[in-house]
C-alpha cells in the first residue's frame, strides 16, 4: 500500500531528485516497521472477540505509520492528509486483510 501512495505522490512530478526517492523509501520502511510493531504489540492485548477494538487498533497503527512516514519524507502534502490516508489504509487492512 505504501508503494502505491508514494507512486501517487510522485506521479505528477517530473523532476524527482534522488534524495526525495531515498527519503520516501526510508519513510516506507519506517512506516511499515511502525505499523508492524504497533499491530504486533497492541493487537494481542485486545480481546479477540471484540472486532471494534481490533478495527480501532489497525486504524491507530495506520495513523502512527503515516506520521512516521511524513516526518521522514516530509512531502508537500500536509501531515493531516498523511495521517488520514494511512489510517484509512489501516482500516482497510483490517477489513480485507
C-alpha positions as CSV (number, residue, x, y, z in Angstrom):
1,X,0.0,0.0,0.0
2,X,2.8,2.4,0.8
3,X,4.4,1.9,-2.7
4,X,1.0,2.9,-4.2
5,X,0.9,6.0,-2.0
6,X,4.4,7.1,-2.9
7,X,3.9,6.5,-6.6
8,X,0.8,8.6,-6.4
9,X,2.7,11.3,-4.5
10,X,5.5,11.4,-7.2
11,X,3.2,10.7,-10.2
12,X,2.6,14.4,-11.0
13,X,6.3,15.4,-10.5
14,X,8.7,15.1,-13.4
15,X,11.9,16.2,-11.7
16,X,12.4,13.7,-8.9
17,X,15.7,14.1,-7.1
18,X,17.4,11.0,-5.8
19,X,17.2,12.4,-2.2
20,X,13.4,12.5,-2.3
21,X,13.2,9.0,-3.6
22,X,15.5,7.7,-0.9
23,X,13.6,9.7,1.8
24,X,10.4,8.2,0.5
25,X,11.8,4.6,0.6
26,X,13.1,5.2,4.1
27,X,9.7,6.6,5.0
28,X,8.0,3.4,3.6
29,X,10.4,1.2,5.6
30,X,9.9,3.1,8.8
31,X,6.1,3.3,8.4
32,X,5.9,-0.5,7.7
33,X,8.0,-1.2,10.8
34,X,5.9,1.1,12.9
35,X,2.7,-0.5,11.7
36,X,4.1,-4.0,12.3
37,X,5.3,-3.2,15.8
38,X,2.0,-1.5,16.7
39,X,0.0,-4.4,15.5
40,X,2.3,-7.0,17.0
41,X,2.4,-5.4,20.4
42,X,-1.1,-4.0,20.9
43,X,-3.4,-6.3,18.9
44,X,-2.8,-9.4,21.1
45,X,-3.7,-7.3,24.1
46,X,-7.2,-6.5,22.9
47,X,-10.0,-9.1,23.3
48,X,-10.0,-11.4,20.3
49,X,-13.8,-11.5,20.2
50,X,-14.3,-7.7,20.0
51,X,-13.9,-6.7,16.4
52,X,-14.4,-2.9,17.0
53,X,-11.3,-2.8,19.2
54,X,-9.2,-4.6,16.6
55,X,-10.5,-2.2,14.0
56,X,-9.5,0.8,16.1
57,X,-6.0,-0.7,16.7
58,X,-5.5,-1.1,13.0
59,X,-6.7,2.4,12.3
60,X,-4.4,3.9,15.0
61,X,-1.5,1.8,13.7
62,X,-2.1,3.3,10.2
63,X,-2.2,6.8,11.7
64,X,1.1,6.2,13.5
65,X,2.7,4.8,10.4
66,X,1.5,7.8,8.4
67,X,3.0,10.2,11.0
68,X,6.4,8.4,10.9
69,X,6.5,8.3,7.1
70,X,5.6,12.0,6.9
71,X,8.2,13.0,9.5
72,X,10.9,11.2,7.5
73,X,9.9,12.1,3.9
74,X,8.2,15.5,4.6
75,X,6.3,15.7,1.3
76,X,4.5,18.7,0.1
77,X,1.2,17.4,1.5
78,X,0.1,18.2,5.0
79,X,0.6,15.9,7.9
80,X,-3.2,15.6,8.3
81,X,-3.5,14.1,4.8
82,X,-0.7,11.6,5.5
83,X,-2.2,10.5,8.8
84,X,-5.7,10.3,7.5
85,X,-4.8,8.4,4.4
86,X,-2.7,5.9,6.3
87,X,-5.4,5.5,9.0
88,X,-7.8,4.7,6.2
89,X,-5.4,2.2,4.8
90,X,-5.0,0.6,8.2
91,X,-8.8,0.3,8.5
92,X,-8.9,-1.3,5.0
93,X,-6.1,-3.7,6.1
94,X,-8.3,-4.9,8.9
95,X,-11.4,-5.2,6.9
96,X,-9.9,-7.0,3.9
97,X,-6.7,-8.5,5.4
